Amino acid sequence: MSGRGGGREKPPVPIREHMAIDVCPGPIRPIRQISDYFPRRSPGEGPAQDGGGPCRPPAPLDTPPGSAPADQGYEADSYDSDDTTHQAERKDQLESRVADAIISNAQGGLDTIKASRFILDSL
């Protein structure tokens, strides 16, 4: 016998599926848009007005489960990709700066600690 559970292992849940399950009490339904649960606020706006209470169930589905989805006015794969794009650009910039600092250090320039601090301060 191998391990606990008599050798039966559950297949891992894909992260996309894991992140798209509504964890509020009630029937398990996919979340239409994750941004509905995390509204964006302006920088000058204070904390959330709802006090961060218990999770609220989403609005009921327009169509019964298992039927073909109606046109929802947006593409199923559409989302605000600006944040993702911005993060990818920042990562590329950081990788480039780290590579430049390593090359500079190898050529007798800044030492590693100063180069790291310079990179982090410039972000």
C-alpha positions as CSV (number, residue, x, y, z in Angstrom):
1,M,0.0,0.0,0.0
2,S,1.3,3.4,-0.8
3,G,0.6,6.3,1.5
4,R,-2.7,7.4,2.9
5,G,-6.0,6.8,1.2
6,G,-5.2,3.4,-0.2
7,G,-3.1,4.7,-3.0
8,R,-5.8,6.8,-4.5
9,E,-4.7,10.3,-5.3
10,K,-7.1,13.1,-6.4
11,P,-6.0,14.7,-9.6
12,P,-4.8,18.2,-8.9
13,V,-7.2,21.1,-9.5
14,P,-5.9,23.4,-12.2
15,I,-5.2,26.8,-10.8
16,R,-7.6,28.5,-13.2
17,E,-10.4,26.3,-12.1
18,H,-9.4,26.8,-8.4
19,M,-9.4,30.6,-8.7
20,A,-12.7,30.7,-10.6
21,I,-14.9,28.9,-8.0
22,D,-17.2,31.0,-5.9
23,V,-16.5,30.0,-2.2
24,C,-19.6,31.6,-0.7
25,P,-22.1,29.2,0.9
26,G,-24.6,27.8,-1.6
27,P,-24.3,26.0,-4.9
28,I,-20.9,26.1,-6.5
29,R,-21.0,28.3,-9.6
30,P,-18.3,29.9,-11.7
31,I,-17.6,33.5,-11.2
32,R,-18.5,35.6,-14.3
33,Q,-15.9,38.2,-13.7
34,I,-13.5,38.1,-10.8
35,S,-13.3,41.9,-10.8
36,D,-16.9,42.0,-9.6
37,Y,-15.6,40.8,-6.3
38,F,-12.7,43.2,-6.1
39,P,-14.0,46.6,-7.2
40,R,-11.4,49.2,-8.1
41,R,-11.4,52.4,-6.1
42,S,-9.8,55.7,-6.8
43,P,-6.6,56.5,-4.9
44,G,-8.4,59.3,-3.0
45,E,-11.3,57.1,-2.0
46,G,-11.2,55.6,1.4
47,P,-11.7,52.0,2.4
48,A,-14.6,50.0,1.2
49,Q,-18.0,51.2,2.5
50,D,-19.4,47.8,3.1
51,G,-17.1,47.1,6.0
52,G,-15.7,44.0,4.5
53,G,-18.5,41.8,5.9
54,P,-19.2,38.2,4.9
55,C,-19.2,37.4,1.2
56,R,-22.4,38.0,-0.7
57,P,-23.6,35.5,-3.3
58,P,-23.5,36.7,-6.9
59,A,-26.7,37.5,-8.8
60,P,-28.6,34.5,-10.0
61,L,-27.6,33.0,-13.4
62,D,-29.8,34.1,-16.3
63,T,-29.7,30.7,-17.8
64,P,-30.0,27.3,-16.1
65,P,-26.8,25.4,-15.6
66,G,-25.8,23.2,-18.6
67,S,-27.6,25.3,-21.2
68,A,-25.8,27.4,-23.8
69,P,-24.7,30.8,-22.5
70,A,-26.5,33.8,-23.9
71,D,-24.6,36.7,-25.3
72,Q,-23.4,38.5,-22.2
73,G,-22.2,41.7,-23.9
74,Y,-18.6,40.9,-23.4
75,E,-16.2,38.2,-24.6
76,A,-15.7,35.3,-22.2
77,D,-12.0,35.8,-22.3
78,S,-12.0,39.5,-22.1
79,Y,-10.6,41.2,-19.0
80,D,-8.7,44.3,-18.1
81,S,-5.2,43.3,-19.2
82,D,-3.6,46.6,-18.4
83,D,-2.5,45.4,-15.0
84,T,-1.1,42.2,-16.4
85,T,0.7,44.0,-19.2
86,H,2.1,46.6,-16.7
87,Q,3.4,43.9,-14.4
88,A,5.0,42.1,-17.3
89,E,6.7,45.3,-18.4
90,R,8.0,46.0,-14.9
91,K,9.3,42.5,-14.6
92,D,11.2,42.9,-18.0
93,Q,12.6,46.2,-16.8
94,L,13.8,44.7,-13.5
95,E,15.4,41.7,-15.3
96,S,17.2,44.1,-17.7
97,R,18.4,46.3,-14.8
98,V,19.7,43.3,-12.9
99,A,21.5,42.0,-15.9
100,D,23.1,45.4,-16.5
101,A,24.1,45.6,-12.8
102,I,25.7,42.1,-13.0
103,I,27.6,43.1,-16.1
104,S,28.7,46.4,-14.6
105,N,29.8,44.6,-11.4
106,A,31.8,42.1,-13.5
107,Q,33.6,45.0,-15.3
108,G,34.7,46.5,-12.0
109,G,31.7,48.9,-11.6
110,L,29.2,49.0,-8.7
111,D,29.4,46.3,-6.1
112,T,26.5,43.9,-5.9
113,I,24.8,45.5,-2.8
114,K,25.0,49.0,-4.2
115,A,23.7,47.8,-7.6
116,S,20.7,46.0,-5.9
117,R,19.8,49.1,-3.9
118,F,20.0,51.3,-7.0
119,I,17.7,48.9,-8.9
120,L,15.2,48.7,-6.1
121,D,15.2,52.5,-5.5
122,S,14.7,53.2,-9.2
123,L,11.5,51.1,-9.3
